[in-house]
Amino acid sequence: MKKINLYFLLVLLALFAGCKKSDDDDDRTGDWTRKADFEGVPRNAAFSFTIGTYSYVGTGYDGDDRLTDMWMYDSTKNTWYQMAAFPGKARSNAVAFAVNGKGYVGTGYDGDNALNDFYEYDPTTNTWKQVADMPIAGRYNAVAFTIGNMGYVGTGRDGDDKDQADFYSYDPTSNAWTKTVSIGVKRSGAFAFVIDGKAYVGGGINNGSYETQFYEFEPARGTWIEKRDLNRSDDDDNDDDNDDDDYNLSRAYASCFVIGSNGYLTGGTNGGSILNTYRYDVADDFWVEVDAFEGSARQYAASFTAGGKGFVVTGSNGASRYDDNWMFDPTVSDDED
C-alpha cells in the first residue's frame, strides 16, 4: 500500500511540476489578453495613430495587394468600425502621427515606388485631404512621432534602397515641412516612442546589420543624445554575474507603445521573429523584461496605446499575416491568471 501511495504521490508531483510556471515567468510583470480581432483582412505593415479614446489602423499588405481601407478601434467597447478609406495610392510601410485632433499618414511603398505624399484625416467629419508632400524623393520603413503641436518623420529607406538618418518636422498650421537634425546612425525599420516631450528612437537595420544604438531627441535643443546601448552585454559597466543586467534588444520592425512614463518594446525580428517584451525606464536609462507577447511571434505589426493599455494588432511572420489584436496590461502579472 505504501508503495502504491508513493507512486501516486510521485505522479502528482510530476504533473504539478509540468503545470507550474517558471520562476522567471512569475517575476515578470504585466499580462497580455486577446481582444476583438481586427475586422479588416489580415495584413502587415499597416499604419496606426490614436486620437482621444479611438485608435486607427489602415493600409498595409495582405500578401497579394497593397490596401487603402482604415478601421477605428474603440477600446472601451472592444469594437472595430470601418472608416473612410485612405485616399492616396494603396500602400504599405507608411508612417502616421496625430496632432491637434487630426491624423496624418504618408510615405510608404506601393509595390514599385517609395512615396512622399501625405494626407490629413479629420475624425469629426470622417474625411481626408491631401497636405504638403515631404521634401524628399520617397521613403518607407521610416518612423514618426508627435511632440507638442509638431509631427516628426525620419530614417527609413529611400527609393534607391538606401537607409537614411534625416528627420523632418511638420507644422499643421502652416502645412510646411522643415528639415531638422539627423539621427546619429542611418537605419530603416526602427522603433520610436515619446515620453514627457522627448522622443526615443532605436533599433532597425543598416547595411544588413541590426543596429544597437538608442537615442533621445529633445526638440527644445534640437539634439539627439545617445543613451545606453540596446545590447547590454556590450556595455563596459555590465556585471556578467547578474543575468538581469544582460539583454539584447536590437531588432527591426518591432512594435512599441507608451504607458504612463514608460516605453514598451515587443516583437520584431533579429534573424527570426521575437516574442520578448521590455519596459524602458527613462530615469535609469535601463530596460526591464516583462511578460512576453502571448500571440504568434511577428513583425510589421501596428501598435498603439489606449485607456492606459498597450495594443499590438496585425503583423506577419514569414508568409503568415495576422488579424488578431492583443492588449498588454502592466498592472497585473501572468501568474495571477
C-alpha atoms as one frame of an Amber mdcrd trajectory, in Angstrom:
protein
   0.000   0.000   0.000   2.825   2.389   0.873   4.485   1.687  -2.482   1.224
   2.428  -4.318   0.677   5.656  -2.393   4.250   6.698  -3.091   3.735   6.015
  -6.781   0.652   8.231  -6.964   2.412  10.936  -4.976   5.255  10.984  -7.462
   2.795  11.186 -10.373   1.001  14.140  -8.769   4.270  15.927  -8.130   5.308
  15.420 -11.751   2.002  16.787 -13.001   2.282  19.779 -10.694   5.811  20.495
 -11.873   4.703  20.334 -15.504   1.886  22.831 -14.936   3.757  25.260 -12.706
   5.033  28.474 -14.280   8.754  29.048 -14.158  10.148  31.421 -11.572  11.197
  33.709 -14.433   7.588  33.922 -15.670   6.317  34.684 -12.171   8.809  37.512
 -11.768   7.732  39.320 -14.945   5.098  41.997 -14.583   2.232  42.651 -16.980
  -0.033  40.330 -18.908  -1.336  40.004 -22.469  -5.013  39.403 -23.277  -6.517
  38.752 -26.697  -9.150  41.329 -27.600 -11.570  41.700 -30.541  -9.900  40.692
 -33.799  -9.150  43.401 -36.339 -12.078  43.287 -38.782 -10.166  44.003 -41.966
  -8.260  41.322 -43.850  -5.057  40.008 -42.232  -2.100  42.233 -43.136   1.280
  43.565 -42.170   2.988  46.967 -42.403  -0.197  48.929 -41.616  -0.171  52.416
 -40.077  -1.694  53.364 -36.725  -2.452  56.546 -34.791  -4.645  57.472 -31.826
  -6.956  60.452 -31.355  -8.617  60.737 -27.977 -10.038  57.373 -26.984 -10.059
  55.976 -30.525  -7.251  54.278 -32.431  -6.999  53.937 -36.201  -5.313  51.217
 -38.273  -5.130  51.163 -42.058  -3.418  50.363 -45.355  -0.779  47.596 -45.326
  -0.109  44.479 -47.397  -2.210  41.295 -47.388   0.306  39.155 -49.282  -1.204
  39.931 -52.690  -2.230  43.584 -52.682  -1.466  46.882 -51.005  -4.532  48.275
 -49.249  -6.350  51.569 -48.599  -9.008  50.653 -46.018  -8.944  52.118 -42.499
 -10.571  50.913 -39.280 -11.222  52.576 -35.926 -10.913  50.671 -32.656 -12.951
  51.668 -29.606 -11.104  50.083 -26.696 -13.915  50.877 -24.239 -16.361  48.788
 -26.293 -13.722  46.426 -27.708 -15.176  47.006 -31.174 -13.887  47.909 -34.655
 -15.616  50.252 -37.139 -14.717  50.761 -40.785 -13.968  54.397 -41.598 -13.314
  56.396 -44.776 -10.649  54.757 -46.915  -7.223  56.322 -47.260  -7.391  58.416
 -50.479  -3.836  58.068 -51.733  -2.220  55.194 -53.572  -2.625  51.812 -51.938
   0.489  51.243 -49.853   2.283  49.509 -47.037   5.131  50.587 -44.734   3.750
  54.111 -44.301   4.052  56.286 -41.174   1.385  58.079 -39.159   1.069  60.547
 -36.302  -1.689  62.642 -34.725  -1.579  66.386 -33.985  -4.336  68.594 -32.572
  -7.081  66.032 -33.024  -6.236  65.054 -36.599  -4.332  62.120 -38.063  -1.556
  62.367 -40.645  -0.467  59.489 -42.884   2.173  59.413 -45.580   5.255  57.933
 -47.236   5.296  54.160 -47.735   5.714  51.704 -50.590   3.185  50.970 -53.363
   4.895  47.825 -54.666   7.061  49.724 -57.136   7.999  53.073 -55.645   8.853
  54.749 -52.368   6.310  57.538 -51.740   6.487  61.043 -50.249   2.842  62.203
 -50.242   0.914  62.999 -47.042  -2.754  63.187 -46.055  -4.731  64.580 -43.140
  -7.671  62.755 -41.557 -10.407  64.649 -39.690 -12.314  62.278 -37.359 -15.136
  64.779 -36.786 -16.160  64.561 -40.460 -14.549  61.201 -41.307 -12.817  62.824
 -44.291  -9.338  63.035 -45.752  -7.471  65.779 -47.584  -4.017  65.896 -49.101
  -1.432  68.123 -47.440   2.137  69.088 -48.338   4.395  66.302 -49.587   7.518
  65.551 -47.614  10.505  67.314 -49.259  12.165  64.010 -50.161  12.012  61.756
 -53.212  10.324  58.936 -51.276  10.624  56.880 -48.115   9.321  53.703 -46.470
  10.016  51.867 -43.197  10.548  55.239 -41.527   9.451  56.272 -38.010   7.081
  59.034 -36.934   6.080  60.660 -33.658   4.399  63.749 -32.224   5.879  66.281
 -29.806   3.663  69.214 -28.879   1.987  70.583 -31.985   4.517  69.140 -34.416
   4.821  65.821 -36.214   8.219  64.303 -36.958   9.230  61.775 -39.625  12.683
  60.350 -40.209  15.047  57.497 -41.013  13.769  54.735 -43.332  14.749  53.551
 -46.775  14.607  55.631 -49.951  13.693  54.652 -53.491  17.262  53.508 -54.145
  17.051  51.065 -51.209  19.473  53.135 -49.159  18.925  53.630 -45.433  18.707
  57.213 -44.195  19.232  59.251 -40.993  17.462  62.527 -41.842  14.457  63.920
 -39.925  11.761  66.434 -40.816   9.167  68.235 -38.709   5.670  69.029 -39.945
   3.676  72.065 -38.784  -0.056  71.566 -39.488  -0.772  75.265 -39.001   1.489
  76.331 -41.858   1.238  72.997 -43.728   5.020  73.031 -44.057   7.915  70.637
 -43.534  11.271  71.689 -42.069  14.454  69.638 -42.052  15.702  69.051 -38.527
  18.862  67.467 -37.144  19.580  63.934 -38.350  19.920  60.982 -36.014  23.409
  59.545 -35.496  23.210  56.297 -37.477  21.237  55.554 -40.646  18.576  52.882
 -40.324  15.242  51.551 -41.555  12.627  49.575 -39.647  13.447  51.340 -36.363
  11.073  51.925 -33.435  10.085  55.230 -31.805   8.032  56.464 -28.852   7.585
  59.720 -26.889   7.746  60.210 -23.115   7.382  63.611 -21.416   8.026  65.606
 -24.563  11.113  63.694 -25.651  11.338  61.099 -28.408  13.260  57.834 -28.173
  14.393  56.056 -31.334  16.364  52.826 -31.680  16.817  49.539 -33.441  16.353
  48.986 -37.142  18.702  47.763 -39.859  21.595  49.468 -41.644  23.588  47.740
 -44.374  22.130  44.403 -43.339  23.124  44.738 -39.673  20.786  45.152 -36.702
  21.588  48.455 -35.040  22.024  48.697 -31.271  22.182  52.485 -30.846  19.337
  54.095 -28.892  18.777  57.864 -28.936  16.798  60.545 -27.119  15.582  63.587
 -29.071  14.994  66.852 -27.236  13.139  69.260 -29.536  13.916  72.402 -27.493
  17.622  71.917 -28.129  17.211  70.141 -31.431  19.693  67.472 -30.404  19.952
  63.692 -30.356  21.593  62.202 -27.253  22.879  58.643 -27.375  21.543  56.555
 -24.497  22.522  53.146 -23.150  23.129  50.650 -25.935  20.320  48.188 -26.747
  22.822  45.355 -26.462  23.514  45.478 -22.745  26.115  42.706 -22.838  28.399
  45.061 -24.778  28.342  47.760 -22.075  31.626  48.357 -20.279  29.897  48.523
 -16.885  27.981  45.284 -17.353  28.027  42.852 -14.421  28.385  39.482 -16.101
  27.440  37.742 -12.849  23.937  39.218 -12.958  21.791  37.832 -15.777  19.223
  40.621 -15.215  21.831  43.100 -16.464  22.182  41.286 -19.806  19.829  41.934
 -22.696  19.940  42.272 -26.444  17.087  44.388 -27.753  18.472  45.096 -31.205
  15.682  44.303 -33.638  13.809  45.646 -36.655  10.109  46.112 -37.497   9.154
  45.900 -33.811   6.080  47.261 -32.003   6.138  49.830 -29.226   3.766  51.860
 -27.079   3.861  54.124 -24.025   2.015  53.545 -20.757   2.461  56.261 -18.151
   6.110  57.258 -18.049   7.426  54.018 -19.558   8.020  52.867 -23.097   7.408
  49.247 -24.080   9.042  47.294 -26.891   7.877  43.923 -28.193   8.120  41.701
 -31.245  10.139  42.421 -34.357  12.930  40.366 -35.838  16.628  39.780 -35.381
  17.300  36.808 -37.623  13.927  35.410 -36.525  10.702  36.732 -35.053  10.817
  37.754 -31.381   8.322  37.306 -28.533  10.011  39.021 -25.611   8.778  42.360
 -24.277  10.724  45.025 -22.383   9.868  48.154 -20.408  12.102  51.219 -20.681
  12.688  53.227 -17.513  13.732  56.744 -18.500  15.249  57.731 -15.146  17.580
  54.719 -15.068  18.067  54.518 -18.842  17.517  50.805 -18.454  15.300  48.079
 -19.946  13.467  45.514 -17.800  11.889  42.358 -19.210   8.148  41.991 -18.668
   5.610  39.367 -19.753   6.412  38.028 -23.216   3.944  38.612 -26.044   1.402
  35.776 -25.999   0.269  35.789 -29.621   2.230  34.368 -32.537   5.670  35.912
 -32.903   5.510  38.657 -35.517   6.982  41.729 -37.098   5.490  44.679 -39.019
   2.552  44.845 -36.558   0.624  48.027 -35.776   0.681  49.222 -32.173  -0.875
  51.961 -30.063  -1.871  52.981 -26.539  -5.500  53.286 -25.422  -7.011  53.558
 -21.958  -3.690  53.037 -20.216  -3.068  49.759 -22.043  -0.829  48.819 -24.950
  -2.151  47.123 -28.097  -0.454  45.103 -30.840  -2.556  44.171 -33.875  -1.964
  42.574 -37.317   1.616  41.832 -38.439   3.367  38.931 -40.124   5.766  36.039
 -39.683   7.113  34.824 -42.996   4.165  34.304 -45.357   1.631  34.324 -42.495
  -0.316  37.527 -41.881  -2.446  38.182 -38.833  -5.663  39.935 -37.813  -5.569
  39.237 -34.072  -5.438  42.031 -31.508  -3.555  41.785 -28.198  -3.705  44.068
 -25.163  -0.911  44.487 -22.617  -1.848  45.491 -19.063   1.178  46.497 -16.944
  -0.766  46.472 -13.670  -1.223  42.680 -13.470   1.074  39.676 -13.738   0.570
  36.497 -15.742   0.911  34.427 -12.562  -2.366  35.974 -11.334  -4.366  34.171
 -14.050
